[in-house]
């Protein structure tokens, strides 16, 4: 299996899980142990492993990302333009996903939520109770909770991650405001933590086929194939939202902000986009992206060497869109009507957590877990998302890289550079 690409391993696991769950049901077993219990055990282990890495991965990646922005020699105008552009396009992407999921409503079928079809175990009443503090009257409390009283206590559990994100942004920013004597070792420490957490994430994802097998087989054993349809509709919703952002929104942004023909940019960057699609890793695609942008598009190394590595770290348009859409889908599946404040919380959290997502396959599942926790929804619900996650991961990674390419073109033009597009 080691010689088979991860996405094929997961695809094989899903197919085997569908067959195994259908044949075994909830009662079949050996020596008093049901297969359904084994599926639950495997899925629970995988989900707990994902929960384990949420705090250190997000904390270290945001601190390193923010500190890295401030430490760059080109921070000034170049950095301001780049960060502003990344945040703007990321917000637009999240809003596109929010609109798509509210229009199509993949979590509702024939006027009823699909909770039972997806075997979501927590009741709607329990979830609604958890969401009680996210109504319109809770807006002030939400902003108060963003400032942690005790950072250590906040980091010790996954219950108030917005506060942890706030502290990470603050900490990363002020690393750049002390002398190098103190900043260098602190930055090196957190960068080391981040690199280690990325390796742990990659290690856990090697077991994703086993975890996905358990999660999918459990659902099929309990519900048969009734859950396939709503998940397929959800996948189509994500694809429509991603294509809208990539083929409508981004071309308009490129045209109006740079004056360049966007389709020429797309053609010049096609090797990078195809590499991103095949690897589902924006970090792994970075060398190809830089080569395309410099040689095919004509962006200078001064701009590309700053904009693209930064984008591979903090610019995740497709990921942010997917995170928002996934959480809204699960809310619909529970039959919840989310308030404007809760949807606002989802939008902001999706935008911020996408900055901290490691550029490796399926790492956005960690961020989705953060958003579910932030709005009071059960973390276990995200297990159903793994069915189509790999294909959607490949698509959203391509959109991530497209955003990086577009930003490099826009920033280069704003700096007065002439491009070599044909």
C-alpha positions as CSV (number, residue, x, y, z in Angstrom):
1,X,0.0,0.0,0.0
2,X,3.0,2.3,0.6
3,X,3.5,2.5,-3.2
4,X,0.0,3.6,-3.8
5,X,-0.8,7.3,-3.6
6,X,-2.7,8.4,-0.5
7,X,-5.8,9.5,-2.4
8,X,-6.0,6.1,-4.1
9,X,-5.6,4.4,-0.7
10,X,-8.5,6.5,0.7
11,X,-10.6,5.8,-2.4
12,X,-9.9,2.0,-2.0
13,X,-10.7,2.3,1.8
14,X,-14.1,4.0,1.0
15,X,-15.0,1.3,-1.5
16,X,-14.1,-1.5,0.9
17,X,-15.9,0.3,3.7
18,X,-19.1,0.5,1.7
19,X,-19.0,-3.2,1.0
20,X,-18.0,-4.2,4.5
21,X,-20.6,-2.0,6.2
22,X,-23.4,-3.2,3.9
23,X,-22.5,-6.9,4.4
24,X,-22.0,-6.7,8.2
25,X,-24.8,-4.4,9.3
26,X,-24.8,-3.6,13.0
27,X,-25.1,-7.1,14.4
28,X,-22.6,-9.4,12.6
29,X,-19.4,-10.2,14.5
30,X,-17.0,-12.8,15.7
31,X,-16.5,-14.1,19.2
32,X,-18.9,-11.6,20.7
33,X,-17.3,-8.6,19.0
34,X,-19.4,-6.9,16.4
35,X,-17.8,-5.6,13.2
36,X,-19.8,-2.4,13.8
37,X,-17.9,-2.0,17.1
38,X,-14.6,-2.4,15.3
39,X,-15.6,0.2,12.7
40,X,-16.5,2.6,15.6
41,X,-13.1,1.9,17.3
42,X,-11.1,2.6,14.2
43,X,-13.0,5.8,13.4
44,X,-12.8,7.0,17.0
45,X,-9.0,6.6,17.1
46,X,-8.6,8.6,14.0
47,X,-10.8,11.4,15.1
48,X,-9.1,11.5,18.5
49,X,-5.7,11.8,16.7
50,X,-7.0,14.8,14.7
51,X,-8.3,16.4,17.9
52,X,-4.9,15.9,19.5
53,X,-3.0,18.0,17.0
54,X,-5.5,20.9,16.7
55,X,-4.1,23.2,19.4
56,X,-0.4,22.9,18.8
57,X,-0.7,22.9,15.0
58,X,-2.9,25.9,14.7
59,X,-1.1,27.8,17.5
60,X,2.4,27.3,16.0
61,X,1.4,27.9,12.4
62,X,-0.4,31.2,13.1
63,X,2.5,32.5,15.2
64,X,5.1,31.5,12.6
65,X,2.9,32.9,9.8
66,X,2.3,36.3,11.4
67,X,5.8,36.6,12.7
68,X,7.2,35.7,9.2
69,X,5.2,38.5,7.6
70,X,6.6,41.0,9.9
71,X,10.2,39.7,9.7
72,X,10.4,40.0,5.9
73,X,12.5,42.8,4.5
74,X,9.8,43.7,2.0
75,X,7.0,44.1,4.6
76,X,6.2,47.7,3.9
77,X,4.1,48.4,0.8
78,X,4.7,45.0,-0.8
79,X,3.6,43.2,2.4
80,X,0.6,45.4,3.0
81,X,-0.7,44.9,-0.6
82,X,-0.1,41.1,-0.4
83,X,-1.7,40.5,3.0
84,X,-4.7,42.8,2.2
85,X,-5.3,41.0,-1.1
86,X,-5.1,37.6,0.5
87,X,-7.5,38.5,3.3
88,X,-9.9,40.1,0.8
89,X,-10.0,37.2,-1.7
90,X,-10.3,34.8,1.3
91,X,-13.3,36.6,2.6
92,X,-14.9,36.7,-0.8
93,X,-14.3,32.9,-1.1
94,X,-15.9,32.2,2.2
95,X,-19.0,34.3,1.3
96,X,-19.3,32.5,-2.0
97,X,-19.4,29.2,-0.1
98,X,-21.9,30.6,2.4
99,X,-24.2,31.7,-0.4
100,X,-24.0,28.4,-2.3
101,X,-24.7,26.2,0.7
102,X,-27.7,28.5,1.8
103,X,-29.2,28.3,-1.7
104,X,-28.7,24.6,-2.5
105,X,-29.1,23.4,1.1
106,X,-27.5,20.0,0.8
107,X,-28.2,19.1,4.4
108,X,-32.0,19.2,3.7
109,X,-33.8,16.6,1.6
110,X,-37.6,16.7,1.0
111,X,-37.8,19.4,3.6
112,X,-36.2,17.3,6.3
113,X,-32.7,17.3,7.7
114,X,-30.5,14.4,6.7
115,X,-29.2,13.7,10.2
116,X,-30.6,10.1,10.4
117,X,-29.3,9.3,6.9
118,X,-25.8,10.3,7.9
119,X,-26.1,8.5,11.3
120,X,-25.3,11.7,13.3
121,X,-25.7,10.5,16.8
122,X,-26.1,13.7,18.8
123,X,-29.7,15.0,18.8
124,X,-30.7,18.3,17.4
125,X,-31.8,19.5,20.8
126,X,-28.3,18.8,22.3
127,X,-26.6,20.7,19.5
128,X,-29.1,23.6,19.7
129,X,-28.4,23.8,23.4
130,X,-24.6,24.0,22.7
131,X,-25.4,26.8,20.2
132,X,-27.4,28.7,22.8
133,X,-24.7,31.2,23.4
134,X,-24.3,32.1,19.7
135,X,-27.6,34.0,19.2
136,X,-27.8,37.7,18.4
137,X,-27.7,38.6,22.0
138,X,-24.4,36.7,22.4
139,X,-22.4,38.9,20.0
140,X,-20.8,41.0,22.8
141,X,-20.0,37.8,24.7
142,X,-18.4,36.3,21.6
143,X,-15.9,39.3,21.4
144,X,-15.3,39.1,25.1
145,X,-14.5,35.4,24.9
146,X,-11.9,36.2,22.1
147,X,-9.6,37.6,24.8
148,X,-8.5,34.6,27.0
149,X,-8.3,35.1,30.8
150,X,-5.8,32.2,31.0
151,X,-3.9,31.2,27.9
152,X,-2.7,28.0,29.4
153,X,-6.2,26.9,30.4
154,X,-7.5,27.9,26.9
155,X,-4.8,25.8,25.2
156,X,-5.5,22.8,27.4
157,X,-8.8,22.0,25.7
158,X,-10.5,22.5,22.4
159,X,-13.5,24.5,23.7
160,X,-12.5,28.1,23.1
161,X,-10.2,28.2,20.1
162,X,-11.1,31.7,18.9
163,X,-9.4,33.0,22.0
164,X,-6.3,30.9,21.2
165,X,-6.3,32.2,17.7
166,X,-6.4,35.8,19.0
167,X,-3.5,35.1,21.3
168,X,-1.5,33.5,18.5
169,X,-2.0,36.5,16.2
170,X,-1.0,38.9,19.0
171,X,2.0,36.8,20.0
172,X,3.3,36.4,16.4
173,X,2.9,40.1,15.7
174,X,4.9,41.2,18.8
175,X,7.7,38.8,18.1
176,X,8.5,41.3,15.3
177,X,8.5,44.2,17.7
178,X,11.3,43.1,20.0
179,X,15.1,43.1,19.3
180,X,16.6,40.1,17.3
181,X,18.3,39.0,20.5
182,X,15.0,37.9,21.9
183,X,13.0,37.4,18.7
184,X,15.3,34.9,17.0
185,X,15.2,32.1,19.6
186,X,11.4,32.5,20.1
187,X,10.7,32.4,16.4
188,X,13.1,29.5,16.0
189,X,11.2,27.6,18.8
190,X,7.8,28.1,17.3
191,X,9.0,27.4,13.8
192,X,10.5,24.1,15.2
193,X,7.1,23.3,16.8
194,X,5.3,24.0,13.5
195,X,7.7,21.8,11.5
196,X,7.3,19.0,14.0
197,X,3.5,19.3,14.0
198,X,3.4,19.2,10.2
199,X,5.4,15.9,10.4
200,X,3.0,14.6,13.0
201,X,0.0,15.6,10.8
202,X,1.6,13.8,7.8
203,X,2.1,10.8,10.0
204,X,-1.5,10.7,11.2
205,X,-2.7,11.2,7.6
206,X,-0.9,8.0,6.7
207,X,-3.5,6.2,8.8
208,X,-6.3,8.1,7.1
209,X,-7.3,5.2,4.9
210,X,-7.9,3.1,8.1
211,X,-9.7,5.8,9.9
212,X,-11.8,6.6,6.8
213,X,-12.6,2.9,6.5
214,X,-13.9,2.8,10.0
215,X,-15.9,6.0,9.7
216,X,-17.6,5.1,6.4
217,X,-18.2,1.5,7.3
218,X,-19.9,2.6,10.5
219,X,-22.3,4.9,8.7
220,X,-23.1,2.3,6.0
221,X,-23.6,-0.4,8.6
222,X,-26.1,1.8,10.4
223,X,-28.0,3.5,7.5
224,X,-27.2,1.5,4.3
225,X,-26.5,3.7,1.3
226,X,-29.0,6.3,2.3
227,X,-26.3,8.8,3.2
228,X,-24.6,8.8,-0.2
229,X,-27.2,11.1,-1.8
230,X,-26.9,14.1,0.6
231,X,-23.1,13.7,0.6
232,X,-23.1,13.8,-3.2
233,X,-25.3,16.9,-3.2
234,X,-22.9,18.5,-0.7
235,X,-19.9,17.6,-2.9
236,X,-21.6,19.2,-5.9
237,X,-22.4,22.3,-3.8
238,X,-18.7,22.6,-3.0
239,X,-17.6,22.1,-6.6
240,X,-20.1,24.8,-7.8
241,X,-18.8,27.2,-5.2
242,X,-15.2,26.5,-6.0
243,X,-15.8,26.9,-9.8
244,X,-17.7,30.1,-9.2
245,X,-14.8,31.5,-7.3
246,X,-12.1,30.2,-9.7
247,X,-13.9,31.0,-13.0
248,X,-16.0,34.1,-12.2
249,X,-14.7,35.9,-9.2
250,X,-10.9,35.5,-9.6
251,X,-10.9,36.4,-13.4
252,X,-12.8,39.6,-12.6
253,X,-10.4,40.5,-9.8
254,X,-7.4,39.8,-12.0
255,X,-8.8,41.9,-14.8
256,X,-9.8,44.9,-12.8
257,X,-6.9,45.0,-10.4
258,X,-4.1,44.2,-12.9
259,X,-5.5,44.9,-16.4
260,X,-4.2,41.5,-17.5
261,X,-6.1,38.9,-19.5
262,X,-6.9,36.3,-16.7
263,X,-7.2,33.4,-19.1
264,X,-3.6,34.0,-20.3
265,X,-2.6,33.9,-16.6
266,X,-4.5,30.6,-16.2
267,X,-2.8,29.1,-19.2
268,X,0.7,30.2,-18.1
269,X,0.1,28.8,-14.6
270,X,-1.6,25.5,-15.7
271,X,1.4,23.3,-14.8
272,X,1.2,24.6,-11.2
273,X,-2.6,24.2,-11.1
274,X,-2.4,20.6,-12.4
275,X,0.4,19.8,-9.9
276,X,-1.7,21.2,-7.1
277,X,-4.7,19.1,-8.2
278,X,-2.7,15.9,-8.3
279,X,-0.8,16.4,-5.1
280,X,-3.4,18.2,-3.0
281,X,-0.5,20.1,-1.4
282,X,0.0,23.8,-1.9
283,X,3.4,23.6,-0.1
284,X,4.5,20.8,-2.3
285,X,3.4,22.7,-5.4
286,X,5.3,25.9,-4.4
287,X,8.5,25.3,-6.5
288,X,6.4,24.6,-9.6
289,X,4.2,27.7,-8.9
290,X,7.3,29.9,-8.6
291,X,8.7,28.5,-11.8
292,X,5.5,29.2,-13.7
293,X,5.0,32.7,-12.3
294,X,8.6,33.8,-13.1
295,X,9.2,32.1,-16.4
296,X,5.7,31.9,-18.0
297,X,4.0,35.0,-16.5
298,X,7.1,37.2,-16.1
299,X,6.7,38.2,-12.5
300,X,10.1,39.3,-11.0
301,X,11.8,37.1,-8.4
302,X,11.6,39.9,-5.9
303,X,7.8,39.8,-6.0
304,X,7.3,36.0,-6.5
305,X,9.8,35.0,-3.7
306,X,7.8,37.1,-1.2
307,X,4.2,36.7,-2.4
308,X,4.2,33.0,-3.2
309,X,5.8,31.5,-0.1
310,X,3.6,33.8,2.0
311,X,0.5,32.7,0.0
312,X,1.4,29.0,0.5
313,X,1.2,29.7,4.2
314,X,-1.7,32.1,4.7
315,X,-3.7,32.3,1.4
316,X,-6.2,29.4,1.3
317,X,-9.2,30.6,-0.6
318,X,-10.4,27.1,-1.6
319,X,-9.8,25.8,1.9
320,X,-11.7,28.6,3.6
321,X,-14.6,28.2,1.2
322,X,-14.7,24.5,1.9
323,X,-14.5,24.9,5.7
324,X,-17.5,27.3,5.8
325,X,-19.6,25.1,3.4
326,X,-18.8,21.9,5.3
327,X,-19.8,23.4,8.7
328,X,-23.0,24.9,7.3
329,X,-23.9,21.6,5.7
330,X,-23.5,19.8,9.0
331,X,-25.7,22.4,10.7
332,X,-28.4,21.9,8.1
333,X,-28.1,18.1,8.5
334,X,-28.9,18.6,12.2
335,X,-31.9,20.7,11.3
336,X,-30.4,23.9,12.8
337,X,-31.3,27.4,11.6
338,X,-28.1,29.3,12.4
339,X,-28.4,32.9,13.5
340,X,-26.5,35.7,11.6
341,X,-24.1,35.9,14.5
342,X,-23.3,32.2,14.3
343,X,-22.8,32.4,10.6
344,X,-20.6,35.5,11.1
345,X,-18.6,33.4,13.6
346,X,-18.3,30.6,11.0
347,X,-17.1,33.0,8.3
348,X,-14.5,34.7,10.4
349,X,-13.2,31.5,12.0
350,X,-13.0,29.8,8.5
351,X,-11.0,32.8,7.2
352,X,-8.6,32.9,10.2
353,X,-8.2,29.1,10.6
354,X,-7.5,28.7,6.8
355,X,-4.3,30.8,7.5
356,X,-3.2,28.2,10.0
357,X,-3.9,25.1,7.8
358,X,-0.8,23.1,6.9
359,X,-0.2,22.8,3.2
360,X,-0.6,19.0,3.2
361,X,-3.4,16.8,2.0
362,X,-6.6,16.8,4.1
363,X,-5.1,19.0,6.8
364,X,-8.1,21.3,6.5
365,X,-10.1,18.7,8.5
366,X,-8.2,19.9,11.6
367,X,-9.5,23.5,10.9
368,X,-13.0,22.2,10.4
369,X,-12.8,20.6,13.8
370,X,-11.8,24.0,15.2
371,X,-14.8,25.7,13.6
372,X,-17.2,23.1,14.8
373,X,-15.8,23.5,18.3
374,X,-16.0,27.3,18.1
375,X,-19.7,27.3,17.3
376,X,-20.6,24.5,19.7
377,X,-21.2,21.6,17.3
378,X,-20.1,18.1,17.9
379,X,-16.6,17.4,16.5
380,X,-17.6,13.8,15.6
381,X,-20.0,15.0,12.9
382,X,-17.1,15.8,10.5
383,X,-16.4,12.0,10.1
384,X,-19.0,11.9,7.3
385,X,-17.0,14.5,5.3
386,X,-14.2,12.0,4.5
387,X,-16.3,10.2,1.9
388,X,-15.6,12.8,-0.8
389,X,-12.9,14.7,0.9
390,X,-10.0,13.6,-1.2
391,X,-11.4,14.7,-4.5
392,X,-12.6,18.0,-3.0
393,X,-9.2,18.5,-1.4
394,X,-7.6,18.3,-4.8
395,X,-10.0,20.9,-6.2
396,X,-9.7,23.3,-3.3
397,X,-5.9,23.1,-3.4
398,X,-5.9,24.1,-7.0
399,X,-8.1,27.1,-6.0
400,X,-5.6,27.9,-3.3
401,X,-2.7,28.0,-5.7
402,X,-4.7,30.0,-8.2
403,X,-5.2,32.6,-5.5
404,X,-1.4,32.7,-5.0
405,X,-0.8,33.1,-8.7
406,X,-3.4,35.9,-9.1
407,X,-1.9,37.8,-6.1
408,X,1.6,37.7,-7.6
409,X,0.3,39.1,-10.9
410,X,-1.7,41.9,-9.2
411,X,1.1,42.8,-6.8
412,X,3.7,42.8,-9.7
413,X,1.5,45.1,-11.8
414,X,0.9,47.4,-8.8
415,X,4.7,47.6,-8.5
416,X,4.9,48.8,-12.2
417,X,6.2,45.5,-13.6
418,X,5.6,44.5,-17.2
419,X,4.6,40.9,-17.6
420,X,5.6,38.4,-20.4
421,X,2.3,36.8,-21.0
422,X,1.6,35.8,-24.6
